[in-house]
């Protein structure tokens, strides 16, 4: 009975202590520059996507195929991205990487970009709708699309080396550019990233 009374006296104290501790804990959120890297782990992040895409597209456009195409056709080459497969050990937002590749291509001014199959179909549906509902002066004709001259595809791979509280994560991105007419591989690029993560405690 005495034990129960002591326990009842301690309950309010425990509640007050818990509330006081909760009040001391707070969450702080601040806006930062989107171009600033905040590396909370060794996982692939948005900065990796941006840096890899810019470096690889710059390398791709430095190869002879660009000038060869200009001399032969007299126009900038048109590129389509077929697929980038994520074969790494973690989930990677491949769509973000694809968009970074597209921006790097368009920003260069050395090549044009052709929309993929899904987007092309949406645009075709819109043109069909225009034939029925838009005035003749504002209709966009069917059969005027620009075909792709080259197809870009590739993979993202990774592996992890770990010992105790130290871990190195290695990422490798391989891309290739294929001539759509001849199936010749006119460029093959590779970019590697190593990220070191250390913890004061043992293991992860």
C-alpha positions as CSV (number, residue, x, y, z in Angstrom):
1,X,0.0,0.0,0.0
2,X,2.9,2.3,1.0
3,X,4.6,1.4,-2.3
4,X,1.5,2.4,-4.3
5,X,1.4,5.7,-2.6
6,X,5.0,6.4,-3.4
7,X,4.4,5.5,-7.0
8,X,1.5,7.8,-7.2
9,X,3.6,10.7,-5.9
10,X,6.3,10.0,-8.5
11,X,3.9,9.9,-11.5
12,X,3.3,13.7,-11.7
13,X,7.0,14.3,-11.4
14,X,7.7,11.9,-14.3
15,X,5.1,13.6,-16.4
16,X,6.5,17.1,-15.7
17,X,10.0,15.8,-16.5
18,X,8.9,14.4,-19.8
19,X,7.1,17.6,-20.8
20,X,10.2,19.7,-19.8
21,X,12.4,17.5,-21.9
22,X,10.1,17.7,-24.9
23,X,10.0,21.5,-24.6
24,X,13.8,21.6,-24.7
25,X,13.9,19.6,-27.9
26,X,13.2,21.7,-31.0
27,X,13.4,21.4,-34.8
28,X,15.1,24.1,-36.8
29,X,14.5,24.4,-40.6
30,X,16.3,26.9,-42.8
31,X,16.4,27.7,-46.5
32,X,19.7,27.1,-48.3
33,X,20.9,27.6,-51.8
34,X,19.7,24.8,-54.0
35,X,23.2,24.6,-55.6
36,X,24.8,24.1,-52.1
37,X,25.7,20.5,-51.3
38,X,24.4,19.1,-48.0
39,X,25.9,15.7,-47.7
40,X,24.2,13.9,-44.8
41,X,25.4,10.5,-45.9
42,X,27.4,8.7,-48.6
43,X,24.2,8.2,-50.7
44,X,23.9,9.5,-54.3
45,X,22.4,13.0,-54.1
46,X,21.2,15.9,-56.2
47,X,24.7,17.4,-56.4
48,X,26.2,14.1,-57.6
49,X,23.5,14.0,-60.4
50,X,24.3,17.6,-61.5
51,X,28.1,17.3,-61.5
52,X,28.1,13.9,-63.2
53,X,25.7,15.0,-65.9
54,X,27.5,18.2,-66.7
55,X,30.9,16.5,-66.8
56,X,29.8,13.7,-69.0
57,X,27.8,15.9,-71.5
58,X,30.8,18.2,-71.7
59,X,33.1,15.2,-72.5
60,X,30.5,13.8,-75.0
61,X,30.4,17.1,-77.0
62,X,34.2,17.3,-77.1
63,X,34.4,14.2,-79.3
64,X,34.8,14.4,-83.1
65,X,31.3,13.2,-83.9
66,X,29.8,16.6,-83.3
67,X,31.9,18.4,-86.0
68,X,31.6,15.4,-88.3
69,X,27.8,15.7,-88.1
70,X,27.8,19.4,-88.7
71,X,30.0,19.0,-91.8
72,X,27.9,16.2,-93.2
73,X,24.4,17.5,-92.4
74,X,24.9,21.2,-91.9
75,X,22.7,21.2,-88.8
76,X,23.1,20.5,-85.1
77,X,22.8,16.8,-84.1
78,X,19.5,15.8,-82.4
79,X,19.8,13.5,-79.4
80,X,17.2,11.3,-77.7
81,X,17.8,9.7,-74.3
82,X,16.6,6.1,-74.4
83,X,17.1,4.8,-70.9
84,X,19.5,5.1,-67.9
85,X,19.3,1.9,-65.8
86,X,20.0,2.1,-62.1
87,X,21.9,-1.1,-61.2
88,X,23.3,0.3,-58.0
89,X,22.7,-0.9,-54.5
90,X,20.4,2.0,-53.6
91,X,17.3,3.8,-54.9
92,X,18.4,6.6,-57.2
93,X,16.0,9.1,-58.7
94,X,16.9,8.4,-62.3
95,X,14.4,10.9,-63.7
96,X,16.3,13.7,-61.9
97,X,19.5,12.5,-63.5
98,X,17.8,12.4,-66.9
99,X,16.6,16.0,-66.5
100,X,20.1,17.1,-65.6
101,X,21.4,15.4,-68.8
102,X,18.8,17.1,-70.9
103,X,19.6,20.5,-69.4
104,X,23.3,20.0,-70.0
105,X,22.7,19.1,-73.6
106,X,20.4,22.1,-74.3
107,X,22.6,24.5,-72.4
108,X,25.6,23.6,-74.5
109,X,24.0,25.0,-77.7
110,X,25.8,22.3,-79.7
111,X,23.0,19.8,-79.9
112,X,19.2,19.6,-80.0
113,X,17.2,17.3,-77.7
114,X,14.3,15.1,-79.0
115,X,11.5,14.2,-76.6
116,X,11.0,10.5,-75.6
117,X,8.2,8.2,-76.7
118,X,5.7,9.1,-73.9
119,X,6.1,12.9,-74.4
120,X,5.9,12.6,-78.2
121,X,2.6,10.7,-77.9
122,X,1.2,13.4,-75.7
123,X,2.2,16.1,-78.3
124,X,0.7,14.0,-81.1
125,X,-2.6,13.8,-79.2
126,X,-2.5,17.5,-78.8
127,X,-2.0,18.0,-82.6
128,X,-4.9,15.7,-83.3
129,X,-7.0,17.8,-81.0
130,X,-5.9,21.0,-82.8
131,X,-7.0,19.5,-86.2
132,X,-10.6,19.4,-84.8
133,X,-10.7,22.5,-82.6
134,X,-8.0,25.0,-83.5
135,X,-8.2,27.5,-86.4
136,X,-6.3,26.8,-89.6
137,X,-3.8,29.6,-88.8
138,X,-2.8,28.2,-85.4
139,X,-2.9,24.4,-86.2
140,X,0.5,22.5,-86.1
141,X,0.7,19.9,-88.9
142,X,1.3,16.2,-88.4
143,X,4.4,14.7,-89.9
144,X,6.7,17.6,-89.1
145,X,8.6,16.1,-86.2
146,X,12.4,16.1,-86.0
147,X,13.9,12.6,-85.9
148,X,16.7,11.8,-83.5
149,X,20.2,11.4,-85.0
150,X,21.8,9.8,-81.9
151,X,20.5,7.8,-79.0
152,X,22.0,8.2,-75.5
153,X,21.8,5.3,-72.9
154,X,23.7,3.9,-70.0
155,X,23.8,2.5,-66.5
156,X,24.6,3.6,-62.9
157,X,26.5,1.0,-60.8
158,X,27.9,1.0,-57.3
159,X,29.6,-1.1,-54.7
160,X,30.5,-0.6,-51.0
161,X,33.7,-1.3,-49.1
162,X,33.3,-1.2,-45.4
163,X,35.4,-1.9,-42.3
164,X,34.3,-1.0,-38.8
165,X,33.2,2.6,-38.7
166,X,34.6,3.5,-42.1
167,X,32.7,3.0,-45.4
168,X,33.6,3.9,-48.9
169,X,30.8,3.9,-51.5
170,X,31.9,3.8,-55.1
171,X,29.6,5.0,-58.0
172,X,30.3,4.5,-61.7
173,X,28.1,6.0,-64.4
174,X,28.6,4.6,-68.0
175,X,27.0,6.3,-71.0
176,X,27.1,5.6,-74.7
177,X,26.0,7.5,-77.8
178,X,24.8,5.5,-80.8
179,X,24.4,6.8,-84.4
180,X,20.8,6.0,-85.2
181,X,21.5,5.5,-88.9
182,X,24.6,3.3,-88.7
183,X,24.4,1.9,-85.1
184,X,28.0,3.1,-84.7
185,X,29.0,4.0,-81.1
186,X,30.4,7.5,-81.6
187,X,31.1,8.2,-77.9
188,X,31.5,6.2,-74.7
189,X,31.9,8.0,-71.4
190,X,32.5,7.0,-67.8
191,X,32.4,9.0,-64.6
192,X,33.4,7.7,-61.1
193,X,32.6,9.0,-57.7
194,X,34.0,7.8,-54.3
195,X,32.4,8.9,-51.1
196,X,33.9,8.3,-47.7
197,X,31.8,8.1,-44.6
198,X,33.2,7.7,-41.1
199,X,31.4,7.2,-37.8
200,X,32.8,7.6,-34.3
201,X,30.9,4.5,-33.1
202,X,31.5,1.0,-34.5
203,X,29.6,0.0,-37.6
204,X,26.7,1.6,-39.5
